[in-house]
Amino acid sequence: MKHQDILDKLTLEQKIALLSGRDVWSTYPFPKAGVPSMFLSDGPHGVRKQLGEGDHLGINASQPATCFPTAAGIANSWDEELATLCGRTIGKEAACQQVNVLLGPGLNTKRSPLDGRDFEYYSEDAYLGGKMAAAFIRGVQENGISACPKHFAANSQELLRMTSDSVVDERTLRELYLTNFEIAVKEGHPKSIMSSYNKVNGTYANENAHLLTEILRDEWGFDGFVVTDWGGCNSQTAGIKAGSNLEMPGTIGDSDRELMASLKEGKITEGEIDLRVDQLLDVILATHEATVGGKRDFDQEAHHAVARQAAAQTAVLLKNEGDLLPLAPNTRVAVIGDMALEPRYQGAGSSLVNPTRLDKPLDCLKASGLDVVGHAQGYLRNGKDDTGLQQAAVQLAAQADVVLLYLGLPEIFESEGMDRSHMRLPANQNRLLEAVAAANPKVVVVLSGGSPVELPWYDKAAAIVHGYLGGQAGAGAMADILTGKVNPSGKLAETYPLVYDDTPNRDFFPGRELTAQYRESIFVGYRYYLTAQKAVRFPFGFGLSYTTFAYSDLKADKEKVTFTLTNTGKRAGAEVAQLYVSRPNSQLFTPLRELKGFAKVFLQPGESRTVTIPLDDKAFRYFNVKTNRWEIEGGEYRLEVGASAADILLTASVEVEGTGAPIPYDREKLSCYYSAQVQAVPDDQFETLLGRPIPQDKWDRSRPLGYNDSLSQMIYAKGFVARFAAGRLAAIQRKSEEKDQPNLNVLFIHSMPFRGLAKMSNGLVTTEMTASILEACNGHFFRGMGKTIAGFFANGKVKKERSKKL
């Protein structure tokens, strides 16, 4: 043990206490043993350190901090240096606010455009997501604190996220849902990592030794600590044995009693507890110096400037008919849209940042040199029709040379705790565009939102610029792009399908009861659309510029590609050159091509530069489920360089020596995968892919509710009071949706298992009391509630005794 001297000074009770939080955000200090407290805080795109009572949903107020673009936008920059700069700046603010562990970045692979937290994640591609995450982590940790990548792993939906079982074959798990974390760990060296709520192939992620020990620690060399997602501990004993270190938030002794009982019963040893404490102490001690000495100030103006720089690189120019953009000075513009007054600049939930300031689009446009002839609200944010607002917008549009129409996803559409039910913008926004375009065809649509949307009016917009969720300085950055002060260089980190019905997992996302079945296997995002020859609105890696680029002179071998990139236009600008690898005659089922490298290059007009993109150990590998390791299929590979996944401009072939592993698949038994027709995978083929029977998918409504059943299952409980409570929760949520404000408490409770009553109540409810509450829900109301009340008073005495021991 590294810290045996400290372990020797701690009592058994103190060591066990260190493995759970003291409260919502911090760990226990034991000054006599030299152990300070450690503070953890949300922070994927800005620090969210709460001022008063803590919660993990972004409900209560937090200290002011710079709100940066969310990960979905930062990934569009394809700029690792920018990600590092953002991480460095956010990490500095975290250290100033005495935060030891910043809970971010979020880097789960975007399996579906409807995942409620897609705005918080980088990409549908694990390689790009991993590279951006590693860069962000390095920036954060330059400040002496710890980043905490999340949510490990296969956490791809919000519905029933705390009980759902992600059923995924091992190859898909490794290639799509773990490669991003592998890159983040090996190249970013985070001091901590957060396990996800869900099960992975039948075992909760926080109790999954295959994930936490065999892969994370043994294969990847991770040497930090694992923290649960908040309330994500099912069994503290199983978590500790599997490789988890810290349960958050604290249960004020409930989990301690579980561990003590497990020690007595021989289910766990004191040596295992010492190991997890020792790993945790490493980070507690390493991050203490960076946060000690009281709260410090940071340069808010300088950090706002960094946020504006970041937002300018995250925006993507999607259409520019007739080179309408950039707009010349004094162009007469009509500014239309509610989001031009109050921007949609971040998501909802645990990542909600209290910005140090907030730029407003209308104000920034008025200061940009454009002649703003007026503003019209145009639509109601809640989606309801208002003929008067639309008519006023149409009248204003007719008075201008160009219309700047601000559209986007309202807050209720993107939030932690809920997935989107469709991929459409509100109908009133679509109708507004049709009406405005009829009055003035020079319409520039400025989009806001953290995930893809359908664009039925694409042909009627002259230009489209997507700012994603650009953070507190996003409005100013967008004004810079519209007026040409900044040449847009963002490229999409995800595919935009024409309609949701085109997506590969349309019929089985999200999983609605026991499981989330990853039937589409590796065919997610561009891997599906290209291979299945499905037309899309915008391909992965797509983005326009105010200048043009030419690719030439490709030279390639197994270690790298080299080519010449030339700016052939009249403006300085940056191009994201992308390197894809293709295996034309594979005996495996494979995507048409996969991203294996990229480079962002800034060039002056007429400038040429030799660009080299290296190929690393992930360039030719695949995970073989027969050998249970990474292998290489020998033969010819195509190295393809282009401006997007669908725009390949240079191609070379190389011969690669294989590892000689047997092909693990039978083409006839997996025909839908070999043809990439995965929208309706039959059970027999999915079972063949899994190598085991498909787990039960539906709740068993005949049995009593249990510890790991979700509170939403009270709808079929035997107890009338439980069914009534379920109905009330549903009614409250419906009202919040009507008001366009998601009720995060209700959303969380809906998907929370009964064990969450003990794990999330800050010691108010114990595991024993939860069992009594379940008894009441299962038809024995008075007996169950009597035990619950008795347990409440008994718990008070136990907590007092524990406090004395600590």
Sequence and secondary structure as in RCSB ss.txt:
>XXXX:A:sequence
MKHQDILDKLTLEQKIALLSGRDVWSTYPFPKAGVPSMFLSDGPHGVRKQLGEGDHLGINASQPATCFPTAAGIA
NSWDEELATLCGRTIGKEAACQQVNVLLGPGLNTKRSPLDGRDFEYYSEDAYLGGKMAAAFIRGVQENGISACPK
HFAANSQELLRMTSDSVVDERTLRELYLTNFEIAVKEGHPKSIMSSYNKVNGTYANENAHLLTEILRDEWGFDGF
VVTDWGGCNSQTAGIKAGSNLEMPGTIGDSDRELMASLKEGKITEGEIDLRVDQLLDVILATHEATVGGKRDFDQ
EAHHAVARQAAAQTAVLLKNEGDLLPLAPNTRVAVIGDMALEPRYQGAGSSLVNPTRLDKPLDCLKASGLDVVGH
AQGYLRNGKDDTGLQQAAVQLAAQADVVLLYLGLPEIFESEGMDRSHMRLPANQNRLLEAVAAANPKVVVVLSGG
SPVELPWYDKAAAIVHGYLGGQAGAGAMADILTGKVNPSGKLAETYPLVYDDTPNRDFFPGRELTAQYRESIFVG
YRYYLTAQKAVRFPFGFGLSYTTFAYSDLKADKEKVTFTLTNTGKRAGAEVAQLYVSRPNSQLFTPLRELKGFAK
VFLQPGESRTVTIPLDDKAFRYFNVKTNRWEIEGGEYRLEVGASAADILLTASVEVEGTGAPIPYDREKLSCYYS
AQVQAVPDDQFETLLGRPIPQDKWDRSRPLGYNDSLSQMIYAKGFVARFAAGRLAAIQRKSEEKDQPNLNVLFIH
SMPFRGLAKMSNGLVTTEMTASILEACNGHFFRGMGKTIAGFFANGKVKKERSKKL
>XXXX:A:secstr
 TTHHHHHHS HHHHHHHTB SSSSB   BGGGTB   BEEE SSS B BSSS  SSS S B EE     HHHHG
GGT HHHHHHHHHHHHHHHHHTT SEEE  B      TT TTGGGS  S HHHHHHHHHHHHHHHHTTTSEE  B
 BTT   STTTTT EEE  HHHIIIIIIHHHHHHHHHH  SEEEB SSEETTEEGGG HIIIIIIIIIIT   SE
EE  TT  S HHHHHHHT  BBSS  TTHHHHHHHHHHHHTSS HHHHHHHHHHHHHHHHHHHHHHTTS     H
HHHHHHHHHHHHHH EEEEEGGG  S  TT EEEEE GGGTS   S BSTT  EES    HHHHHHTTT EEEEE
E  S TTS   HHHHHHHHHHHTTSSEEEEEEE  GGGSBTTB  S S   HHHHHHHHHHHHH S EEEEEE S
S    TTGGG SEEEE  S  TTHHHHHHHHHTTSS      SS EESSGGGSTTTTS S  SSEEE TTTT  T
HHHHHHTT  EEE TT  B SS EEEEEEEE SSEEEEEEEE SSS EEEEEEEEEE TT SS   S EEEEEEE
EEE TT EEEEEEE  TTSSEEEETTTTEEEE  EEEEEEEEEETTEEEEEEEEEE          GGGGHHHHT
T  TT  HHHHHHHHTS     S  TTS   TTSBGGGGGG SSHHHHHHHHHHHHHHHHHHHTT   HHHHHHH
H BTTHHHHTTTTSS HHHHHHHHHHHTT HHHHHHHHHHHHHHHHHHHHHHHHH 
